[in-house]
Amino acid sequence: MTEKRAAQRHRVFKGGTITYENRGISCTVRNMSEGGAAIDLDAPVTLPQSFTLSIARDNFVRNCRAVWRSERRIGIAFVQ
């Protein structure tokens, strides 16, 4: 299988928060690269087209959009 990502992803296990419309949803960041990440949610959630991912312990905040989705895992791209 050919790798199509522009940047290599690194496995991580970090708690994060997705925020949109004054709502906050806890998530687990499973892997990250310069351009995106894969996150796990506790339950299936419908997300808007754009949202913010924050990882408090790393002082990390990025605007995002969903690229792909399985039942509880979402692949996201960081938006500039």
Buried (B, 14 or more C-beta within 10 A) or exposed (E): EEEEEEEEBEEBEBEBBBBBEEEEBEBBBBBBBEBBBBBBBEEEEEBEEEBBBBBEEEEBEBEBBBEEBEEBBBBBBBEE
